Structures are given as structure tokens and as C-alpha cells.
Amino acid sequence: MAQSPLAVVQAVFAAKERNDRLMMMALFAEDFAFTFNADPDRIGDGTTLVGWTANRAHLDRVAQTWEQLDRKVLSMREDAFRADQVNVRISFVLRHRASGETFEGTKRQSWTVRDGIVTSMIEVFDKASVHAVQRLAALSAEPPPPDSVEQAEGIADGVEDR
């Protein structure tokens, strides 16, 4: 019998804490889709990455750019309306390696798990984090373009605790 979606997502977080990439890969579908709210022109990736290779390369770039100083899972629960969904809320503190700037924020994740395997995850950062990440990733003091901010805020407004 396959593990519950919640147990699978908990196993992913446990593997991440141990830096066990092989276990993490075993928990994700080969064509896993990761979607996030950011302007692709400012971060160098698309807003949806598909497959192990694209996602691993993205995670490596993130680790080279940001040092995670703190991360706390604020809530993790199965969606009341969809049996294959797990909703996670996380607080974090990051340091931008190039500038030394530190900021904190929150993000929400919506995981889809089918037959014990993660098939997709949507990650939405709070508005302040979107501004900071896009500005620092572009190494620019300019704010992100208004249309990308509106799009990110629209996504963030649609992902609320239920």
C-alpha cells in the first residue's frame, strides 16, 4: 500500500534535512513539475521546471546564490478538498551570498502526490520575498516590473490556508 500524500511530503522534508538527494529523487516522478512565482527574465529559469535534471540544476543555482540561515515548517496538512494534495507553509531566513543582504519571508507550497510519488509542486512566496529575490537575483536595485509583481501577487492571493 502506498504511503499517504502527507507521509510522502514529510519523507521529502526529512531527506532534504539529511541532504539525501538519492532518497529525494526516489520520491519524485521523473517528469516532476515545479512551478514558482517569479519573473523568468530576472532569475534565469522558467517559472515551471520539469524533470530531475532541470530541478536539480535549479536547486544547485539556488544554493550557490542563497545561504539558508533558518527554515521552519509552520503547517503541513492534507487538502480538505483534494486527497492527493498537501499544503505546506514555511518561514525562512536567507542571505544573498553576493551582497550579504539577509531577509526573511514566508512561502506556501501545494504538493500533488499520486501513488506515493510527488508529481508536482507549486511554490508561492510572499510579496516582499518576491521583490527581494528578483531584485537580488538580477543584481539590480530596480524593483521588478509591475506586470510580474501583479502576476505573483495574483498567484499568492489564490493560495490561502483552508
N, C-alpha and C positions, 0 to 999 in steps of 0.2 A: 504494500500500500504506500502511495506517495505521501510525503510529508505535507502538512498544511502549508498554505502560502505564507502564513506568519512564521512558521518554523524555518522555511527556506530563507526568508529575508533575514531572520535572526542568524542563521548559519552564514550568510554572506557577510554580515557585520562582524561576526566572530572571526571569520577568515581574514577579513580586512585588518582587524586588530593584530592578528598574528603575522600579517604581511604574507599570507599563504595564497599566492596567485594561482597555483595549480588547483587548489580547492575552489577558489572563486570561479575559475574558468569552468570547472565541473558543474557549477550551479547555474550557469548561464547558457542559453541556447546559442548555437554557433552564429545565428543571424540576429542576436540580441540587438534591440534598437534603444539607444539612449538619446533622449531629447531634452534640451535645456533652453532657457530663455536668455539669449544673448545675441548680440549683433555679430554675425559671422565675419563681417568685414573688419571688425575690431579685434577678434580673438584668433582668427586664422583657421578656425574649424567651421564646419557647418553647424546648424542647430540640431540636426539629428545625425548621429553616428550609428552605423550598422556593422555588426560583426566584431569578432575578437580583436582583429588587427587594428582597426580604426579606434576602438575604445581603449585598447592598451596604449597606443601611441598618444592619445589624448591624455590619459592618466599620467603618462610619463612627462608630457609637457606641463601639466598642472603641477606635478611635484617639483619640476625644475624652476617653475615660476613662483610658487607659493610654499611657504612653510606653514603647516598646520600647527598652531600653538594649543588649541583646545577644540574639542568637539563633544557635544552631549546630545544624545537622543532624548528629545523631550517627550515624544509619544510615538508609539508604533502599534497600529491596530489594523485588523482586517476591516475592509469596507463593509458597511452595513447593507449596501445595495448590490455589490458585485463580489461573489465568492472568490474570484481569482485576483482581487486587488488588495494590496496592503498599503496603507498611508503612513508616512513617516514624517515627523517634524524634527528638525535638527538645529541646534545653535552652534556657532563656530567662531573661532578667532583665527585669523590668517595674518601672515606677514609676507608682504611682497618682497621677494629676495633682492631685486634690483634696487628698489628705493628705500627699503627698510620700513616702509609705512605699514602700520598694523591697523586692522579694522575687524569689527565683529558684526555678525548678522545672523539671519535665520534663513532656512530653506525648507521646502516641502518636497517630498518625493512620493510619487504614485507608482508602485511596482505592480506588474502583471506577472503572475506565476501560474503556469499550466503544467500539470503532470510532474510537479516537483522541480521544474526548471523555470528560471526567470526569462521571460520573453521580451519584456520591455520595461523601461523606467523613464518617467518624466520628472525632471528636477526643475523647481521654480524657486529662485532666490527672491528675497525681499527687495524692494525698490532701491534702498540705499546701497545694498551689495551689488546690484546690477550696475549702478552708476560707478561705484568704486572699481569693480573688476574691469569694466570696459575701459575706464579712463586709464587705469594702471597697465592693463594688457596692451593698450595702444601706446603706452609711454607718452601720454599726452595729457595736458591739463584741461583740454576741452571736454565739455560734457558730451555724452553720447547723443547722436541725432534724435530729435524729438519723436520721429516715427518709430524708432527701435525701442525707445522708452515707453511709448504708448502701447506697443505690442507686448512688451514684457509686463507692464502693469496690468494689461488685459488678461494675460495668462495667469498672473499672480492672483488677480481678483477671482478667477474661476476655480482656484484650488484652495478650498477652505476646509477646515475641520468639519466633520459631520457629526 
